[in-house]
Amino acid sequence: MSVAASVLKTIISVLLAISNIALPSVFGATNAANAPLDKENCLLNFVAISDTHVHEDGDGGYNDMIFSLVMPDIQNAEVKPDALVIAGDVTDHGEEAEWKYLQNLMAQYSPAERILLAVGNHDTWTEEGKKTSKQLFTEYSKKITGNKVSNVYYSTKVNGYYFIFLGSEKDNTDAYFSKKQLNWLESEMKKAAKTKKPVFVVSHWPLNETHGLPVTWGDEEYTQMTGGMGEQSAKVKKILNKYKNVFLISGHIHSGLSNAAMAEKNGYQSIEKYGNIVSVNLPTVNAVSKNGHFMLGTGYNVEVYEDEVVFRARNYAAECWLPGYNYTFEIK
């Protein structure tokens, strides 16, 4: 670990310690190893983070520091996670130099059995060149994760559980899902439902007007679509709500963790329920957050058992749990 990363880790640990004293009802006991609650009976165990925003800075600076804080804690878990999900804005501008830089960073670690990437709006902002954002995403997904994908949207299974990834087909701040992609989503959901297991849908963009949107996006002028998926949000919501045990994992907003006790102040919770959909909005992992829990390095460990799905908030940079933000959902 670099000197800068070590210093930052110390600062984070001190701030968390102060927070634990000042806000024990929010944070609770944090000293515990990175391991499932019930190692013997956990059927699926994966880590979900978002908004890494990797940029090619050329001097081994900020991005190296964040990865050197977050990845070791995931890699050194008592039980190796079945997957690491990065829910979009993997790169800062979708340029090939950034994808190459990420490839070199990830090559230093073995954080999970599988690595799964989603496209975010920043990943589509590739400037004109020999390769499109779609070509770069599919090429480097294979190089980084070993997964061969042919589009910005795809599905895969981990331990028999479906993971369905949505991806914008345009380079707007909000998303654009073509009719072809929406039909594909309907087809994949039907197949996933036949397993009678929880289904994890990963979209960088949350549904419109969830998690405090549009206000939590921060624009002074906004519409109902601001900060969310955009024009196809209602169609995606309608498809997902047809099925049980659907978990929609998103990022994009850069809001910090927020729970029921903090919802009135912050205007949102990190995990909210909309019909059959459990909507999980992840904080940005590589920066402090503008709302809610402000620390960088945070995300969720997701544990699936026979009758429930548990979301356990963790600060990977400081190697500690944040139990005040945990949620448990019964499998119906």
C-alpha positions as CSV (number, residue, x, y, z in Angstrom):
1,M,0.0,0.0,0.0
2,S,1.3,3.5,-0.9
3,V,2.1,6.1,1.8
4,A,-0.8,8.2,0.6
5,A,-3.2,5.3,0.7
6,S,-2.0,4.4,4.2
7,V,-2.6,8.0,5.4
8,L,-6.0,8.1,3.9
9,K,-7.0,4.8,5.5
10,T,-5.9,6.1,8.9
11,I,-8.0,9.3,8.4
12,I,-11.0,7.2,7.4
13,S,-10.6,5.0,10.4
14,V,-10.4,8.0,12.8
15,L,-13.4,9.6,11.3
16,L,-15.4,6.4,11.6
17,A,-14.3,6.0,15.2
18,I,-15.6,9.5,15.9
19,S,-18.8,8.7,14.1
20,N,-19.3,5.5,16.1
21,I,-19.1,7.5,19.4
22,A,-21.3,10.3,18.2
23,L,-23.9,8.2,16.3
24,P,-23.9,4.7,17.8
25,S,-27.6,4.1,16.8
26,V,-26.6,4.6,13.2
27,F,-23.4,2.8,13.0
28,G,-23.5,0.2,15.8
29,A,-20.6,-2.3,16.4
30,T,-18.3,-2.3,13.4
31,N,-15.4,-4.6,14.4
32,A,-15.9,-7.8,12.5
33,A,-14.2,-9.7,9.8
34,N,-15.4,-9.6,6.2
35,A,-17.4,-12.9,6.1
36,P,-21.0,-13.9,5.6
37,L,-23.2,-14.0,8.7
38,D,-23.7,-17.8,8.2
39,K,-20.8,-19.2,6.2
40,E,-22.3,-22.7,6.1
41,N,-25.7,-21.8,4.7
42,C,-24.9,-18.9,2.5
43,L,-25.9,-19.8,-1.1
44,L,-24.6,-16.7,-2.9
45,N,-22.3,-14.0,-1.6
46,F,-21.3,-11.1,-3.7
47,V,-20.0,-7.5,-3.4
48,A,-21.7,-4.6,-5.0
49,I,-20.0,-1.2,-5.5
50,S,-20.5,1.6,-8.0
51,D,-18.9,4.6,-9.7
52,T,-15.2,3.8,-9.7
53,H,-14.7,6.5,-12.3
54,V,-11.2,5.3,-13.3
55,H,-9.2,7.8,-15.2
56,E,-5.8,7.4,-16.7
57,D,-3.8,9.8,-14.6
58,G,-0.4,8.5,-15.6
59,D,1.3,8.8,-12.2
60,G,-0.3,6.0,-10.2
61,G,-2.2,8.5,-8.1
62,Y,-5.8,8.7,-6.9
63,N,-7.2,5.6,-8.6
64,D,-4.3,3.4,-7.4
65,M,-5.0,4.7,-3.9
66,I,-8.7,3.9,-3.9
67,F,-8.1,0.4,-5.4
68,S,-5.3,-0.2,-2.9
69,L,-7.8,0.6,-0.1
70,V,-10.9,-1.2,-1.3
71,M,-9.7,-4.3,-3.2
72,P,-7.6,-5.9,-0.5
73,D,-10.5,-6.0,2.0
74,I,-12.7,-7.7,-0.6
75,Q,-9.8,-10.0,-1.7
76,N,-9.0,-10.9,1.9
77,A,-12.5,-11.9,2.9
78,E,-12.8,-15.1,5.0
79,V,-15.0,-16.5,2.2
80,K,-14.1,-15.4,-1.3
81,P,-17.1,-13.6,-2.8
82,D,-18.8,-15.4,-5.6
83,A,-18.8,-12.1,-7.6
84,L,-17.8,-8.5,-7.5
85,V,-20.4,-6.3,-9.3
86,I,-19.4,-2.8,-10.4
87,A,-22.6,-1.0,-11.2
88,G,-21.5,1.4,-13.9
89,D,-19.3,4.5,-14.4
90,V,-16.5,2.1,-14.3
91,T,-14.4,4.6,-16.2
92,D,-14.5,8.4,-16.1
93,H,-14.9,9.1,-19.9
94,G,-15.0,5.7,-21.5
95,E,-11.6,6.2,-23.2
96,E,-9.4,3.2,-24.1
97,A,-6.5,4.6,-22.0
98,E,-8.9,4.4,-19.0
99,W,-10.0,0.9,-19.8
100,K,-6.3,-0.2,-20.1
101,Y,-5.5,1.5,-16.8
102,L,-8.4,-0.4,-15.1
103,Q,-7.2,-3.6,-16.7
104,N,-3.7,-3.1,-15.1
105,L,-5.2,-2.1,-11.8
106,M,-7.5,-5.2,-11.6
107,A,-4.7,-7.5,-12.7
108,Q,-3.1,-6.8,-9.2
109,Y,-6.1,-8.3,-7.4
110,S,-8.2,-11.4,-7.2
111,P,-11.3,-10.0,-5.3
112,A,-13.9,-12.6,-6.3
113,E,-14.6,-15.7,-8.3
114,R,-16.3,-13.5,-11.0
115,I,-16.1,-9.9,-11.8
116,L,-19.2,-8.3,-13.5
117,L,-19.3,-4.8,-15.0
118,A,-22.2,-2.6,-16.0
119,V,-22.1,0.3,-18.4
120,G,-22.7,3.8,-16.9
121,N,-23.2,7.2,-18.6
122,H,-19.5,8.1,-18.2
123,D,-18.5,4.8,-19.9
124,T,-20.4,6.0,-23.0
125,W,-18.7,9.4,-23.3
126,T,-15.9,8.0,-25.6
127,E,-14.6,10.7,-28.0
128,E,-14.5,9.9,-31.7
129,G,-11.8,7.4,-32.5
130,K,-11.3,3.9,-33.9
131,K,-13.5,2.2,-31.4
132,T,-17.0,3.0,-30.1
133,S,-17.9,2.9,-26.4
134,K,-19.7,-0.4,-27.1
135,Q,-16.6,-1.9,-28.7
136,L,-14.4,-0.8,-25.8
137,F,-16.8,-2.1,-23.2
138,T,-17.2,-5.5,-24.8
139,E,-13.5,-5.8,-25.5
140,Y,-12.3,-4.8,-22.0
141,S,-15.0,-6.7,-20.2
142,K,-13.5,-9.8,-21.6
143,K,-10.0,-8.7,-20.8
144,I,-10.8,-7.7,-17.2
145,T,-13.4,-10.2,-16.2
146,G,-13.0,-13.1,-18.7
147,N,-16.7,-12.7,-19.6
148,K,-17.4,-12.6,-23.3
149,V,-20.2,-10.2,-23.9
150,S,-21.4,-8.9,-27.3
151,N,-23.4,-5.9,-26.1
152,V,-23.8,-3.3,-23.4
153,Y,-26.6,-5.4,-22.0
154,Y,-26.2,-9.0,-21.1
155,S,-27.1,-11.7,-18.5
156,T,-25.2,-14.4,-16.7
157,K,-25.7,-16.8,-13.8
158,V,-23.7,-17.0,-10.6
159,N,-24.4,-20.1,-8.5
160,G,-27.6,-20.6,-10.4
161,Y,-28.8,-17.0,-9.8
162,Y,-29.6,-14.7,-12.7
163,F,-27.7,-11.4,-13.0
164,I,-29.2,-9.2,-15.7
165,F,-27.3,-6.1,-16.8
166,L,-28.9,-3.2,-18.6
167,G,-26.9,-0.7,-20.6
168,S,-27.6,2.6,-22.3
169,E,-27.3,2.6,-26.1
170,K,-26.7,6.4,-26.3
171,D,-24.3,8.8,-24.6
172,N,-26.8,10.9,-22.6
173,T,-26.6,11.5,-18.9
174,D,-29.8,9.5,-18.5
175,A,-30.2,6.1,-20.2
176,Y,-31.6,5.0,-23.5
177,F,-32.9,1.4,-23.7
178,S,-34.0,0.4,-27.2
179,K,-37.2,-1.6,-27.8
180,K,-34.9,-4.5,-28.7
181,Q,-33.3,-4.3,-25.2
182,L,-36.6,-4.0,-23.4
183,N,-37.9,-7.1,-25.3
184,W,-34.7,-8.9,-24.3
185,L,-35.2,-7.8,-20.7
186,E,-38.7,-9.3,-20.7
187,S,-37.4,-12.5,-22.1
188,E,-34.6,-12.8,-19.6
189,M,-36.9,-12.0,-16.7
190,K,-39.3,-14.8,-17.8
191,K,-36.4,-17.3,-17.9
192,A,-35.0,-16.1,-14.5
193,A,-38.5,-16.4,-12.9
194,K,-38.6,-20.1,-13.7
195,T,-35.8,-20.7,-11.3
196,K,-37.9,-19.3,-8.5
197,K,-34.8,-17.7,-7.1
198,P,-34.0,-14.0,-6.5
199,V,-33.1,-12.1,-9.6
200,F,-30.5,-9.3,-9.6
201,V,-30.9,-6.6,-12.2
202,V,-28.0,-4.2,-12.5
203,S,-28.6,-0.8,-14.1
204,H,-26.3,2.1,-13.4
205,W,-29.4,4.4,-13.5
206,P,-32.1,4.0,-10.8
207,L,-35.8,4.2,-11.7
208,N,-37.1,7.8,-12.0
209,E,-38.4,9.4,-8.8
210,T,-36.8,6.8,-6.5
211,H,-34.1,7.4,-3.8
212,G,-35.2,11.1,-3.4
213,L,-35.0,11.9,-7.1
214,P,-35.1,14.3,-8.8
215,V,-34.1,16.4,-5.8
216,T,-31.1,14.3,-4.8
217,W,-29.6,14.7,-8.2
218,G,-28.8,18.3,-7.2
219,D,-29.9,20.3,-10.3
220,E,-31.6,23.6,-9.5
221,E,-33.9,23.0,-12.5
222,Y,-35.2,19.5,-13.0
223,T,-38.0,17.3,-14.4
224,Q,-39.5,14.1,-13.1
225,M,-36.9,12.1,-15.2
226,T,-33.8,13.9,-13.8
227,G,-31.2,11.6,-12.3
228,G,-33.0,8.4,-13.2
229,M,-33.2,6.1,-16.2
230,G,-35.1,8.6,-18.3
231,E,-37.8,7.9,-20.9
232,Q,-37.9,4.1,-20.6
233,S,-38.0,4.1,-16.8
234,A,-41.8,3.3,-16.6
235,K,-41.4,0.5,-19.1
236,V,-38.5,-1.1,-17.1
237,K,-40.5,-0.7,-13.9
238,K,-43.6,-2.4,-15.5
239,I,-41.5,-5.4,-16.7
240,L,-39.7,-5.9,-13.4
241,N,-42.8,-5.6,-11.3
242,K,-44.4,-8.6,-13.0
243,Y,-42.0,-10.9,-11.1
244,K,-41.2,-11.7,-7.4
245,N,-37.9,-11.3,-5.6
246,V,-36.5,-8.7,-8.0
247,F,-33.5,-6.7,-6.8
248,L,-32.5,-3.7,-8.9
249,I,-29.0,-2.5,-8.1
250,S,-28.0,1.0,-9.3
251,G,-25.5,3.8,-8.7
252,H,-25.3,7.2,-10.6
253,I,-26.7,9.5,-7.9
254,H,-23.5,9.7,-5.7
255,S,-25.6,9.9,-2.6
256,G,-24.3,8.3,0.6
257,L,-25.8,5.5,2.6
258,S,-29.1,6.5,4.2
259,N,-31.5,4.4,6.3
260,A,-35.1,4.7,7.6
261,A,-34.0,6.8,10.6
262,M,-32.3,9.3,8.2
263,A,-34.9,9.2,5.5
264,E,-36.8,12.3,6.6
265,K,-33.6,14.4,6.7
266,N,-32.1,13.0,3.5
267,G,-35.3,12.4,1.5
268,Y,-34.3,8.9,0.6
269,Q,-33.1,5.5,1.8
270,S,-30.4,3.5,0.1
271,I,-32.7,0.6,-0.2
272,E,-36.4,1.2,-1.1
273,K,-39.3,-1.0,-2.1
274,Y,-41.5,-0.4,-5.1
275,G,-44.1,-3.1,-5.6
276,N,-42.1,-6.3,-6.2
277,I,-38.9,-4.4,-6.8
278,V,-36.3,-3.9,-4.1
279,S,-34.3,-0.9,-5.3
280,V,-30.8,-0.7,-4.1
281,N,-28.9,2.5,-4.8
282,L,-25.1,2.3,-4.2
283,P,-22.9,5.2,-3.1
284,T,-19.9,6.2,-5.2
285,V,-17.1,4.1,-4.0
286,N,-14.2,6.5,-4.8
287,A,-15.4,9.8,-3.3
288,V,-17.1,11.3,-0.3
289,S,-20.9,11.6,-0.8
290,K,-23.0,14.7,-0.9
291,N,-25.9,13.3,1.0
292,G,-26.2,10.7,3.8
293,H,-23.1,8.7,5.0
294,F,-20.3,10.7,3.5
295,M,-17.4,8.2,3.6
296,L,-15.7,6.9,0.5
297,G,-15.0,3.2,0.1
298,T,-18.6,2.0,0.8
299,G,-20.8,-0.6,-0.8
300,Y,-22.9,-3.7,0.0
301,N,-22.1,-7.3,0.7
302,V,-25.1,-9.3,-0.5
303,E,-25.8,-12.7,1.0
304,V,-28.5,-15.0,-0.2
305,Y,-29.9,-17.8,2.0
306,E,-32.7,-20.2,1.5
307,D,-35.4,-17.9,2.7
308,E,-33.9,-14.4,2.7
309,V,-31.6,-11.9,1.1
310,V,-29.4,-9.8,3.3
311,F,-27.7,-6.5,2.4
312,R,-24.8,-5.7,4.7
313,A,-23.2,-2.2,4.3
314,R,-19.4,-2.2,4.6
315,N,-16.7,0.4,4.3
316,Y,-14.1,-1.6,2.4
317,A,-11.5,1.2,2.7
318,A,-11.6,1.1,6.5
319,E,-12.3,-2.7,6.7
320,C,-15.5,-2.3,8.9
321,W,-19.2,-3.0,8.8
322,L,-21.8,-0.3,8.9
323,P,-24.7,-2.3,10.4
324,G,-27.0,0.7,10.7
325,Y,-27.6,0.5,7.0
326,N,-28.3,-3.2,6.7
327,Y,-31.5,-4.6,5.2
328,T,-33.0,-8.1,5.1
329,F,-35.8,-9.2,2.7
330,E,-37.8,-12.4,2.9
331,I,-37.8,-14.6,-0.3
332,K,-41.4,-15.1,-1.3
